[in-house]
Amino acid sequence: MASVSVIIVNYNVKHYIEQCLNSLLRSVPDAQIIVVDNNSKDGSADYLRERFPMVNLIANSENVGFGRANNMALQYAEGRYVLFLNPDTVVAERTIPYCVEYMDSHPDIGSAGVRMLYGDGRFAFESRRALPTPKVAFWHMTGLGRFFPKSRVFARYHMTYEDPMRDCDIDVVSGAFMFVRKSVLDRVGGFDEAFFMYGEDIDLSYRILMHGYKNRYLPVPIIHYKGESTIKTTYSYAKVFYDAMMIFYNKHFRRSSRFLTPFVKMAVGLKKIGTFLGQNLFYRHRMSADYSQKSLFIGRKEMFPNVVALAGKSSYLKDVSFVEGSKNIHADINVDNIQAVIFDIEVFSFDTLLDWINDMACSGRRITMGLYSSKTGRLITETEVL
């Protein structure tokens, strides 16, 4: 029996989930993997069925939502641990084994999340979250946490006062990578299907806490592209997400904090308006800005012509140069005047790549990372599949 059952809900991102599955097979080749396709229109089901016969595929005839799709797969999970994983992720080889080892030695931990990185290596704040109690939700939605990131009051929601490289207790584990003890799920149940999209992870994390378990943040990395399954800078996203927050608030905190309801609703409304205005400003800037990026390919020399041809189809990967790849890329790589680095993933481990791009971000460099696979013939970045 597999130690880990991985559940992934897919919707119209067949090339991202292909990359995700390939990273999983490096990390936990013996895992039980269950993919639920929510009636994708891009041919995902047939595409995955042909390329990953070892994956258990559930092909829905309609989009039943995130929570219900995960619950469908949960019925077939056989592992001691269940990993709910987003399709637009890349998992480092050491990440899941570390989670298993840590949870095995800490029986009081019900679920764990990890250090999620964006495609340019920046730390994703949603890796650690507090419960959106009325007070925490209000300070978060007013945006004060961004101005006072070390404040344990204003920055409580994303816990930005904690060191990302150290493990710590958290309230909410992100549904993008939610590593849960199967025996805990048997007790508390799966996702609440009243949440169609967003908020399910907050609700499940809260129920795990209410049953006496802890939720833990572990500083091992994944890439979460965050934006390919859904566009998260749009007003429509903000409306769905913050409406889901209100469902959670009304379910768990309405009675005890009824007097704060108008203030939380006001903060939610302000957040929606702010996102709407920010969306318009973003797209105006995007239309006027030059997004061309001088790029570097690090890998096998014989792959360089293929990468140049693919980059030529990109809207921003330009002027590609080449450096012979070796497994020791953490040595000196000159990235002066380079805005994008494309890696040959048949040469490097994901451990190495994720550590490198995170080091670049921590040093103040904003470098787009592209991943090229000669096995699939594709080059994938945070915003493009080539």
Secondary structure, DSSP 8 states (H G I E B T S, - for coil): --SEEEEEEESS-HHHHHHHHHHHHHH-TT-EEEEEE---SSSHHHHHHHH-TTSEEEE-SS---HHHHHHHHHTT--SSEEEEE-SSEEE-TTHHHHHHHHHHH-TTEEEEEEEEE-TTS-B-GGGSB----HHHHHHHHTTHHHH-TT-TTTTTTTTTTS-TTS-EEESB--TTEEEEEHHHHHHH-S--TT-SSSSHHHHHHHHHHHTT-EEEEEEEEEEE--SSSS-TTSHHHHHHHHHHHHHHHHHHTTTTTGGGHHHHHHHHHHHHHHHHHHHHHHHHHHHHS---EEEEEEE-GGGHHHHHHHHTTSSSEEEEEEEE--S-TTS----TT--EEEEETTTS-HHHHHHHHHHHHHTT---EEEEEETTTTEEE-SS-B-
